[in-house]
Amino acid sequence: MLKVSKRLIAVTGMRDIVQRRIPVMVLDSKRAGPVVWLTGCIHGDEPGGAAVIQDVFKELREMGLECGAVYALPLINSTGFENVSRFINSEREDLNRCFPGDAKGTAGQRIARRIFDLILETRPALVIDLHNDWVQSVPYVVLEPRSKFLDQGLRKRVVEQAATTDLLVVQEPESTASTTLTGALTESGVSAFTIEAGGACGIVESNVSAGKAAILGVLEHLRMVARCREAGNRLLDSIHVLEYSNQPLCTTSGIIRFAVMPGEAVACNQEVGRVYSAFGSVEETLRVTRSGYVLGISDHARAMPGSEVIAIAEFTNSESNTWETKKMKARPQ
């Protein structure tokens, strides 16, 4: 049985008032091979990633590593976790908007720089950042926008690695900032992607299981572990990177009721929900503009003008026009 190395590292660099430490876990096969990093709870109200990392390490201790090493930061934002908050401090700094960081900057920038340097020192083959989405959502992989990949060979490698999770893979819009951990790593030439696995605040065991299976699938692909799952039927016949969309947005206010559930396939122009007034009249009908899959729906019934209430993994226009809608095949969620 492999032994897990555990330590605490100081991250803020501020000795006078605030001094924070975060846990680091390492499983090293002592044999040459890839280095993979797992990071969790960078948003304090998203603790699911920590649970996924704990379960992955428990599994790896039992089954062993064929080669390489797995590093993990299971609870990056301890302050946010204590306060059940996305942010790291009273200044409402979002740590995942502070990368690659600054050793002499704000608290968030200092922590980001320490984490970023720590990861880069190990020359990682892959970094997987674990997050939580809406409670009513399916697990999925998020890639950085195409423009962030300065090397298209890197993008091809990341897409192939993401596909081995057996989850839906979506790409962020071009407007997305690169100040996230995965964004900064991608621009530095490091393979990295995000897994969104289930709802925030609490631990959803089915999503923890899905996250664990996804990571083990990647490690199997990298030949770091022996075969750990049966070959399954993929959702799509070939590797597809779908486009993330938060459309349609609401244009009215009221009570929203959905006509679809997370994981369902939707066709172009299909109704996905309606907004009702307090008296029960229909104020608005929401329809999708492309075919795809529902990633998640809002946890709140309140609709307001401009509010995001649904997330869709969309096919491109050319694919959408020829795609035949079909039900999503069963998979761990």
C-alpha positions, 0 to 999 in steps of 0.5 A: 500500500502506498503511503500518502505524504501530507504537509501544510504550506504557508501561502499568504506571505504576510507574517504580521496579521494574516498567516494561512496554510493549506494542505498538500497531499502526494502519492509518489510511485518512485518510478518515472512517469507523469505528474498530475495535480488535483486541486479542490475548493478554490471557491470556499462554498464548493467543497465537493472537490475535496471529497473527490480528492480524498476518495481518489487518494484512498483508491490509489493507496489501495491499487497503487501507482504504476508510475509517476506521482499525483499531487493534490491541494484538497482545500485551497480556500480554507477561509471561504470554506469556514465562512461558506463563501466563494471568496477568500476574505472580507474584500470579496476576492475571488481566488480563481480570478487572481492567477498567476498571482503576484508575490507582493500583491493582494492576499488573493494574488499572493496565494495564487502566486504561491500555488502557481509556482508550487505546481509549475515546480513539478513540471506537471503533465496535467492539472485538474481543477475541481469545482461545483456547479448548480445543485441541479446539474450533471458533471462535465469538463470545461476547457479554456477558450481556443484563443488561450491555447497558443500551441494547438498541439497542447489543445489537442492533448488537453482535448484527448485527456478530457475525453477520457473522463467520459464526461461531456466536454465544453469550451468556455466562450472567448470572452472568458478571462484567463485569470483562473488557475486553468487559464493561467496554466494553459497560457503557460503551456501546461495541460489543464482543465476543470471538472464541474461536479455537482452542486455547491455547499454540500457533498453530493455523493453521486457527483463525488463518485462521478468525479472520482471515476473521471479522474481514474479514467484520466490516470488510466489513459496516462498509464499511471494506473492499471485498468480500473473500469470497463470500456463503456459506450461513449455518449458521442461516437467521436471526440466532440468539444461542445460550446458552453452557453448560458442562453437563453437569459430571462427578459422578464421577472416571475417564477420559472418552471423548467420543461427539461432536466440536467442531462437531457438532449435538446433540439434547436428551438425546443422549449426549456422553461416558462416564466409565470407571473404571480397570477399564473399567466405565462410571461415568457417562454424560453427556447434554445437556439442550438441542439445540445445537452442541458448541463444544469438549471438554476437552483432558484425559482426566481426569474429576473431580467438578464438572469442566468437560469440554464447552462447548455452544452451546444453543438456548433451551428453546422453540427446542430443542423445535422444532429439528430436529438437522442437521449443521454446514455446513463452514466455516473452522476 
